[in-house]
Amino acid sequence: MVTIKCRGITFTNIQAVIFDKDGTLEDSQEFLRNLGIKRSRLADAQIPGVGEPLQMAFGIEGDKIDPTGLMAVGSRKENEIVAAGYIAETGRGWLESLTIARRAFDEADQMLKNVPASPMFAGSLETIKYLAEAGLRLGILSAAATKTVQEFVKNHELSEWIQLEMGVDSTELNKPDPKLFLQACDRLGTDPAATLMVGDSAGDIQMAKDAGAAGCIGICWGKAQVSHLEKADVAIASLAEIEILAG
């Protein structure tokens, strides 16, 4: 058990820390933006006219993505359903719309499969090592597929410190469902009431709070004071702000 402090807020008797991946550990904004553009253009090639509305729905804003938008916080399944909804508005049946959306998503994955891995945010690795060396169990719980989380851990050689690599593979559970956090704690072998959540979205915060987490640390790199993290116990601008006071 350790005590953790962030910007004057103290969390005591902590056993574990669970991190979100995209936007928290991984600086994946550019990759997600490119993926969203590819998906929308491939859908537009099949159904002319849906490309631009889809980019807006995905949260693509010029050369950035909305940190509260669909690409940033939604699962692949949620993105597919939204895309299919726009396609269905053109008069296609629902099953056909889903098929068209999935085809566009699969083709986009193929086009980007050889793109270099997105970098970790500066200082993330050091923070992970720092927390692990203090005896904390560490996990990753992402809205991405488990396979994607595993690839992230492998690409950045994190397996020595990360005990849980968990994504959203079920069609029923997505963030902010607290069952995801409870499952993650169960797999880590820790009590939710002794486990911190660190994430960059309102969904991360709500999920952990509803699951009875020890606390919720919101992160927006470079700018902690953002409205979508207002329900976090504390918001930080860098993982380096997570400080261990006692073990």
C-alpha positions in Angstrom: 0.0 0.0 0.0 1.3 3.4 -0.9 0.2 7.0 -0.6 0.0 9.1 -3.8 -0.3 12.8 -4.0 -1.3 15.0 -7.0 -1.6 18.8 -6.9 -2.4 18.7 -3.2 -4.9 15.8 -3.4 -3.8 12.7 -1.4 -4.8 9.1 -2.1 -4.0 6.6 0.7 -3.7 2.8 0.8 -3.3 2.4 -2.9 -2.5 -1.0 -4.3 -2.8 -0.4 -8.1 -3.1 2.2 -10.8 -5.0 1.6 -14.0 -4.3 3.8 -17.0 -6.3 4.5 -20.1 -4.1 4.2 -23.3 -5.0 6.7 -26.0 -4.4 10.3 -24.9 -3.1 9.1 -21.5 0.0 7.0 -22.2 0.0 7.1 -26.0 0.2 10.2 -28.1 -2.1 8.7 -30.7 -4.0 11.8 -31.9 -2.4 11.9 -35.3 -2.9 8.2 -35.9 -6.6 8.4 -34.8 -7.1 11.4 -37.0 -5.6 9.6 -40.0 -7.7 6.5 -39.2 -10.9 8.5 -39.0 -10.2 10.2 -42.3 -9.4 6.9 -44.1 -12.6 5.4 -42.7 -14.7 8.3 -43.8 -13.2 8.5 -47.3 -13.6 4.7 -47.9 -17.2 4.9 -46.8 -17.7 7.9 -49.1 -16.2 5.9 -52.0 -19.1 3.4 -51.5 -21.8 6.0 -50.6 -20.9 9.4 -52.0 -21.7 12.2 -49.7 -21.2 10.6 -46.3 -17.5 11.3 -45.9 -17.6 14.9 -44.6 -20.5 14.3 -42.1 -18.6 11.2 -40.9 -15.5 13.2 -40.2 -17.5 15.6 -38.1 -19.2 12.7 -36.3 -15.8 11.2 -35.6 -14.6 14.5 -34.0 -12.1 15.4 -36.6 -11.4 19.1 -36.5 -8.9 20.2 -39.1 -5.5 18.8 -38.1 -6.7 17.7 -34.7 -9.4 15.5 -33.1 -11.8 16.5 -30.4 -10.5 14.8 -27.1 -14.2 14.3 -26.1 -15.2 13.0 -29.6 -16.0 9.6 -31.0 -12.5 8.7 -32.3 -10.9 9.8 -29.1 -13.1 8.0 -26.6 -15.3 5.5 -28.5 -14.7 1.9 -29.1 -14.4 0.5 -32.6 -17.9 -0.9 -32.3 -19.4 2.4 -31.3 -17.6 4.1 -34.2 -19.0 1.4 -36.6 -22.5 1.9 -35.4 -22.4 5.7 -35.8 -20.9 5.3 -39.3 -23.6 2.8 -40.2 -26.2 5.2 -38.9 -25.1 7.9 -41.3 -25.0 5.4 -44.2 -28.5 4.3 -43.3 -29.8 7.8 -43.6 -29.1 7.5 -47.4 -31.9 4.9 -47.6 -29.8 1.7 -47.2 -31.1 -1.0 -45.0 -29.5 -1.4 -41.6 -27.6 -4.7 -42.2 -26.3 -3.3 -45.5 -25.2 -0.1 -43.8 -23.3 -2.1 -41.1 -21.6 -4.2 -43.8 -20.5 -1.0 -45.7 -19.2 0.6 -42.5 -17.3 -2.6 -41.5 -15.8 -2.9 -44.9 -14.5 0.7 -44.8 -13.1 0.2 -41.3 -11.4 -3.1 -42.3 -9.9 -1.5 -45.4 -8.6 1.5 -43.4 -6.9 -0.9 -40.9 -5.2 -2.6 -43.8 -4.0 0.7 -45.3 -2.5 1.8 -42.0 -1.2 -1.5 -40.7 2.4 -0.7 -41.5 2.3 2.8 -40.0 4.9 3.2 -37.2 3.5 2.9 -33.7 2.4 6.2 -32.0 4.9 7.5 -29.4 4.3 7.5 -25.7 3.9 10.9 -24.1 7.3 12.2 -22.8 7.8 11.0 -19.3 5.2 8.3 -19.3 7.7 5.4 -19.2 9.5 7.0 -16.3 6.3 7.3 -14.4 5.3 3.7 -15.0 8.7 2.5 -13.8 8.5 4.8 -10.8 5.1 3.5 -9.7 6.0 -0.2 -10.4 9.2 0.1 -8.3 7.1 1.4 -5.4 5.3 -2.0 -5.5 2.1 -0.9 -7.2 0.4 -3.2 -9.7 -0.2 -1.5 -13.0 -2.7 -2.1 -15.7 -4.1 -0.6 -18.9 -7.8 -0.4 -19.6 -8.6 1.0 -23.1 -11.6 1.5 -25.3 -9.5 -0.1 -28.0 -9.4 -3.8 -28.6 -7.3 -5.9 -26.3 -5.1 -6.9 -29.2 -4.3 -3.2 -29.7 -3.4 -2.8 -26.1 -1.2 -5.8 -26.3 0.6 -4.4 -29.3 1.1 -1.1 -27.5 2.7 -2.9 -24.5 4.9 -5.0 -26.9 6.0 -2.1 -29.1 7.1 0.0 -26.1 8.5 -2.9 -24.1 6.3 -2.4 -21.1 5.5 -6.0 -20.1 8.0 -5.8 -17.2 5.8 -3.3 -15.4 2.3 -3.8 -16.8 0.3 -6.7 -15.3 -3.0 -6.0 -17.1 -3.5 -5.4 -20.8 -7.2 -5.0 -21.3 -9.3 -3.6 -24.1 -13.0 -3.6 -25.0 -13.8 -6.7 -27.0 -17.4 -7.3 -25.9 -20.3 -5.8 -27.9 -22.1 -5.2 -24.6 -19.5 -3.5 -22.4 -18.0 -0.1 -23.2 -16.7 2.8 -21.2 -18.1 4.2 -18.9 -19.7 0.9 -17.8 -18.3 0.3 -14.3 -18.2 -3.4 -14.9 -15.1 -2.9 -17.1 -13.2 -1.3 -14.2 -14.4 -4.1 -11.8 -13.3 -6.7 -14.3 -9.9 -5.0 -14.6 -9.4 -4.9 -10.8 -10.4 -8.6 -10.6 -7.8 -9.6 -13.2 -5.2 -7.5 -11.4 -6.1 -9.1 -8.1 -6.7 -5.7 -6.4 -9.6 -4.1 -4.5 -11.4 -1.3 -6.6 -11.4 0.8 -3.4 -7.6 0.6 -3.4 -7.1 1.2 -7.2 -6.7 4.6 -8.9 -7.9 5.3 -12.5 -5.8 7.7 -14.7 -7.5 8.7 -17.9 -8.1 11.6 -20.3 -11.9 11.3 -20.8 -15.1 11.9 -18.8 -15.9 8.2 -19.5 -12.8 7.1 -17.7 -13.7 9.2 -14.7 -17.4 8.2 -14.6 -16.5 4.5 -15.0 -14.1 4.5 -12.1 -16.3 6.6 -9.8 -19.3 4.3 -10.4 -17.1 1.3 -9.7 -16.0 2.7 -6.3 -12.4 3.4 -7.3 -10.0 4.9 -4.8 -9.8 8.0 -6.9 -9.8 9.4 -10.4 -6.9 11.3 -11.9 -7.8 13.2 -15.1 -5.0 14.1 -17.5 -4.9 16.5 -20.4 -1.3 16.8 -21.5 -0.1 20.4 -21.2 -3.4 21.8 -19.9 -5.0 20.3 -16.9 -8.0 22.7 -16.6 -10.4 21.4 -19.2 -14.2 21.0 -18.7 -14.4 17.3 -19.6 -12.2 16.4 -16.6 -14.1 18.5 -14.0 -15.5 15.4 -12.2 -12.0 14.0 -11.7 -10.7 14.1 -8.1 -7.7 16.0 -9.6 -6.6 16.9 -13.1 -3.0 17.0 -14.1 -1.0 18.2 -17.2 1.7 15.5 -17.0 2.0 12.0 -15.4 5.1 13.4 -13.7 2.8 15.1 -11.3 1.9 11.8 -9.7 4.0 11.6 -6.6 4.5 8.8 -4.1 4.6 10.0 -0.5 4.9 6.8 1.5 5.0 3.0 1.1 
